[in-house]
Amino acid sequence: MKMNKYIRSLAFITTSLFISSCSVELEEYKPVAKPFDIKSYFDGKVIAWGIVQDYTNEVKRRFCVEIEGSWQEEQGVLAEKFYFDDGEISYRNWQLTKLPDGSYIGGAEDVIGEAIGKHQGFAFQFQYTLSLNLDGDIMEVAMDDWMYQLDEYKVINKTAMSKFGVQVAEITLFFDKETINQSCQAN
């Protein structure tokens, strides 16, 4: 009986590692005439709506976020205000720097270490470690954040949240810069 449990656990870990190794690389996206650059897109107001799904794909939370971006030369601040469907309101303030090669580094209150972002074509990948407070317990999770620009106003974002190399949640957002006069409180 214990051997069966051991074999199932080993099979799960092996499968998880195999699946996590089958991912798209940023370099696979072809250059486009107007590449997606977060400095341009996140300058001013942007609103987004999103969901958080657990490892079974069940939607656990819905939210709206208001973002105000401001830049001085290559230094930027993205002030985010999240409105969750359960009434929680939270904040994150990104401090970003655009490097000479076009990549970005940054940090925020709940980010451990440095976030690293790169773009290619219409895609932007942002990787960082996030400190989550879950009912009083602090958990560090790896975030693999992908943004895909649809047009000058709209961006889709998918973020894989992992612990020990195993995906535990996924976050999906839809950004719309065209509706800047709308607020999350009106939703």
TORMILUM-953681 format. One line per field, with one value per residue (C-alpha): x, y, z; residue number from 1. Coordinates in Angstrom, 1 decimal. Each point is the difference from the previous one (the first is absolute). Layout:
X (X | ...);
Y (Y | ...);
Z (Z | ...);
n (NUM | ...);
//
This chain:
X (0.0 | 2.8 | 1.9 | -3.1 | -0.3 | 3.7 | -0.3 | -3.0 | 1.9 | 3.0 | -2.1 | -1.8 | 3.3 | 1.5 | -3.0 | -0.1 | 3.7 | -0.5 | -3.0 | 1.7 | 3.0 | -2.2 | -0.5 | 0.3 | 3.1 | -0.3 | 2.4 | -2.6 | -2.1 | 0.9 | 0.9 | -2.9 | -0.1 | -1.2 | 1.4 | -1.9 | 1.8 | -1.4 | 1.5 | -2.2 | -3.1 | 0.1 | 0.4 | -3.1 | -3.2 | -0.9 | -2.8 | 0.0 | -2.3 | 1.2 | -0.5 | 2.1 | -0.4 | 1.4 | 1.8 | -3.3 | -1.0 | -2.7 | -0.4 | 0.7 | 0.0 | -1.1 | 1.4 | 0.4 | 3.2 | 0.6 | 3.6 | 1.6 | 3.4 | 2.5 | 3.5 | 3.0 | 2.5 | 0.6 | -1.4 | -3.7 | -2.6 | -3.1 | -2.4 | -2.6 | -3.2 | -1.8 | -3.7 | -0.9 | -3.5 | 0.0 | 0.5 | 3.8 | 1.9 | 3.8 | 2.8 | 3.3 | 2.5 | 2.5 | 3.3 | 1.3 | 3.1 | 0.4 | 3.5 | 2.0 | -0.7 | -3.8 | -0.5 | -1.4 | 0.9 | -2.3 | -1.4 | -3.0 | -1.0 | -0.9 | 2.7 | 3.0 | 3.2 | -0.1 | -2.6 | 1.4 | -2.0 | 0.7 | -2.0 | 0.0 | -2.5 | -3.4 | 0.9 | 1.5 | 1.2 | 0.5 | 1.4 | 0.2 | -0.5 | -3.1 | -0.6 | -3.7 | -1.8 | -2.6 | -2.0 | 3.0 | 2.4 | 2.7 | 0.8 | 2.6 | -1.2 | 1.7 | -1.9 | 0.4 | -2.0 | -0.7 | -1.7 | -1.1 | -0.9 | -3.1 | 0.0 | 1.0 | -2.8 | -0.4 | 2.4 | -0.7 | 2.1 | 0.4 | 2.1 | 1.0 | 0.6 | 2.2 | 1.4 | 2.9 | -0.3 | -3.6 | -2.7 | -2.5 | -2.1 | -0.5 | -1.0 | -1.6 | -0.5 | -1.4 | 1.5 | -1.9 | 1.6 | -3.0 | -2.3 | 2.2 | -3.0 | -1.5 | 0.8 | -0.1 | -2.4 | -2.6 | 0.1);
Y (0.0 | 2.5 | -1.0 | 0.8 | 3.5 | 0.5 | -0.9 | 2.3 | 2.9 | -0.6 | -0.2 | 3.3 | 1.8 | -1.3 | 1.0 | 3.4 | 0.6 | -1.2 | 2.2 | 3.0 | -0.5 | 0.1 | 3.8 | 2.6 | 2.2 | 3.8 | -0.2 | -2.1 | 3.1 | 1.8 | 3.7 | 2.2 | 3.5 | 1.5 | -2.2 | 0.0 | 2.1 | 0.4 | 3.5 | 1.3 | -2.1 | 0.6 | 3.8 | 1.6 | -1.8 | -3.6 | -2.2 | -3.8 | -2.9 | -3.4 | -3.3 | -2.3 | -3.8 | -2.7 | -3.1 | -1.7 | 3.1 | 1.0 | 3.8 | 1.0 | 3.8 | 2.7 | 3.5 | 3.3 | 2.1 | 3.7 | 0.8 | 3.4 | 0.0 | 2.8 | 0.2 | 2.3 | -0.9 | -3.8 | -0.2 | -0.8 | -0.5 | -2.2 | 0.7 | -2.9 | 0.0 | -3.4 | -0.4 | -3.7 | -1.4 | -0.8 | 3.6 | 0.0 | 2.9 | -0.3 | 2.0 | -0.6 | 2.6 | -1.1 | 1.9 | -0.8 | 0.8 | -0.4 | -1.2 | 1.0 | -3.4 | 0.5 | -2.4 | 1.1 | -0.6 | 0.9 | -0.6 | 0.6 | -0.3 | -3.7 | -1.0 | -1.8 | 0.9 | 1.4 | -0.5 | -0.4 | 0.8 | -0.4 | 0.5 | -1.4 | 0.9 | 0.4 | -1.9 | 1.0 | -2.5 | 1.1 | -2.4 | 0.5 | -1.5 | 1.2 | -0.1 | -0.9 | 0.3 | -2.8 | 0.1 | 1.2 | -2.5 | 1.5 | -2.0 | 0.8 | -0.9 | 0.3 | 2.1 | -0.4 | 2.9 | 0.2 | 3.0 | 0.0 | 3.2 | -0.3 | 3.6 | 3.5 | -0.2 | -3.7 | -2.5 | -3.5 | -1.2 | -3.6 | -0.7 | -3.4 | -0.2 | -2.8 | -1.5 | -2.5 | 0.0 | -1.1 | 2.4 | 0.7 | 2.8 | 2.0 | 3.6 | 1.5 | 3.7 | 2.1 | 3.6 | 2.7 | 3.4 | 1.2 | 0.1 | 2.2 | 2.1 | -3.1 | -1.1 | -3.3 | 1.5 | 0.4 | -3.8);
Z (0.0 | 0.9 | -3.2 | -2.1 | 1.7 | -0.6 | -3.7 | -0.5 | 1.7 | -2.2 | -3.1 | 1.0 | 0.5 | -3.2 | -2.0 | 1.6 | -0.8 | -3.6 | -0.5 | 1.5 | -2.3 | -3.1 | -0.1 | -2.6 | -0.1 | -0.5 | -3.0 | -1.9 | -0.5 | -3.2 | -0.1 | -1.1 | -1.5 | 3.3 | 2.9 | 3.3 | 2.5 | 3.5 | 0.4 | -2.7 | 0.8 | 3.8 | -0.2 | 1.5 | 1.0 | -0.8 | 1.4 | 0.0 | 1.1 | 1.0 | 1.6 | 2.2 | -0.6 | 2.2 | -1.3 | -0.9 | -2.1 | 2.4 | 0.1 | 3.6 | -0.3 | -2.4 | 0.0 | -1.7 | 0.2 | -0.7 | -1.1 | -0.1 | -1.8 | 0.0 | -1.4 | 0.4 | -2.7 | 0.5 | 3.6 | 0.4 | 2.7 | -0.5 | 2.8 | 0.1 | 2.0 | 0.0 | 0.8 | 0.7 | -0.2 | 3.7 | 0.9 | 0.6 | -1.3 | -0.4 | -1.5 | -1.7 | -1.2 | -2.6 | -0.3 | -3.5 | -1.9 | -3.8 | -0.8 | -3.1 | -1.6 | 0.2 | 2.9 | 3.4 | 3.7 | 2.8 | 3.4 | 2.2 | 3.7 | -0.3 | -2.5 | 1.3 | -1.8 | -3.5 | -2.7 | -3.5 | -3.1 | -3.7 | -3.1 | -3.5 | -2.7 | 1.5 | 3.2 | 3.4 | 2.6 | 3.7 | 2.5 | 3.8 | 3.4 | 1.9 | 3.7 | 0.6 | 3.3 | 0.1 | 3.1 | 2.1 | -1.6 | -2.2 | -3.1 | -2.7 | -3.6 | -3.4 | -2.5 | -3.7 | -1.4 | -3.8 | -1.6 | -3.7 | -1.7 | -2.2 | -1.2 | 1.3 | 2.7 | 1.0 | 1.7 | 1.2 | 3.0 | 1.2 | 3.1 | 1.2 | 3.8 | 1.1 | 3.2 | -0.1 | -3.8 | 0.0 | -1.2 | 2.8 | -1.6 | -3.1 | -0.3 | -3.2 | -0.6 | -2.8 | -0.1 | -1.9 | -0.4 | -2.0 | 3.1 | 2.1 | 1.2 | 1.5 | 3.5 | 1.9 | 2.5 | -2.7 | -0.8);
n (1 | 2 | 3 | 4 | 5 | 6 | 7 | 8 | 9 | 10 | 11 | 12 | 13 | 14 | 15 | 16 | 17 | 18 | 19 | 20 | 21 | 22 | 23 | 24 | 25 | 26 | 27 | 28 | 29 | 30 | 31 | 32 | 33 | 34 | 35 | 36 | 37 | 38 | 39 | 40 | 41 | 42 | 43 | 44 | 45 | 46 | 47 | 48 | 49 | 50 | 51 | 52 | 53 | 54 | 55 | 56 | 57 | 58 | 59 | 60 | 61 | 62 | 63 | 64 | 65 | 66 | 67 | 68 | 69 | 70 | 71 | 72 | 73 | 74 | 75 | 76 | 77 | 78 | 79 | 80 | 81 | 82 | 83 | 84 | 85 | 86 | 87 | 88 | 89 | 90 | 91 | 92 | 93 | 94 | 95 | 96 | 97 | 98 | 99 | 100 | 101 | 102 | 103 | 104 | 105 | 106 | 107 | 108 | 109 | 110 | 111 | 112 | 113 | 114 | 115 | 116 | 117 | 118 | 119 | 120 | 121 | 122 | 123 | 124 | 125 | 126 | 127 | 128 | 129 | 130 | 131 | 132 | 133 | 134 | 135 | 136 | 137 | 138 | 139 | 140 | 141 | 142 | 143 | 144 | 145 | 146 | 147 | 148 | 149 | 150 | 151 | 152 | 153 | 154 | 155 | 156 | 157 | 158 | 159 | 160 | 161 | 162 | 163 | 164 | 165 | 166 | 167 | 168 | 169 | 170 | 171 | 172 | 173 | 174 | 175 | 176 | 177 | 178 | 179 | 180 | 181 | 182 | 183 | 184 | 185 | 186 | 187);
//
